Amino acid sequence: MKKIIYRLFNNFLMPSRLDELEKLLLAAIFEGYTFVSIRHFLDLARNDKLDKRTRYLMLRHDIDTDVKTARALWQLECRNGLRGSFYFRLQTANIALMKEIHASGAEVGYHFEEIATVAKKKGLKGTINLPVLKKDAGELFCNNLAALRQKSGLPLCGIASHGDFVNRRLGITNFELLTPEIRKLMNIDYEAYDAELVNHLSSRFADLEYPGIWKPGSPLDAIQRGDQVIKLLIHPRQWYSSPLVNAQDDLNRIYEGIRYWAT
Ligand SMILES: [Zn+2]
């Protein structure tokens, strides 16, 4: 019950928490952190250019919903001279915003979910044929990414896996569709959960629905103790409540759930 009340508050009544995020980012600036996109960080790492005395902070934004708040997050970071990475789903891929973010020097990537899409479409539950699911999802991923690249004119070489209720139900992440062949064929530079990136992180945090803010702890503590490489995962929904967008998203989830279980 408490969970439902918090969810409703988060969706419809929560005051903006953008100020709180800005305060945290200002603290990191004050502590001397260098903000880099994930792509930029990996470029430095691959070219042996990471500086041991420099502290790095990466801002990863998964735009699951709410393009308007995504814009507000980007503007907040821009006015503080920060550049992060923004991953858009097909349903949030606002081409104008993606182009603006790219033009500002921040990174734009694809937030993909084709295993969940295929599983939902086919109503897959119980025993599943994993190779077939991966193959179908892989093909769909290639088509979707190619179409998005064409529509946006952006390279979209960095990608990040989305998590859906179907992934949790089946115990299969969207990441699993990424074979070495697909990476090569689609010129994928990295996936945000690749060990190549994760192994460099001193600490990482993800934002939480109200009343929480971050898990597994406080990024401010990590900043103040001077962790060398920090990554923050940010979702628009946790920082600003857009009632209409959230109601639509919740209804969509309910509809998808009913359709999935009825198939
Ligand atoms: Zn997501």
Residues whose N, C-alpha, C, O or C-beta is under 5 A from the ligand:
A	BS01	ZN	D62 D64 H162 G163
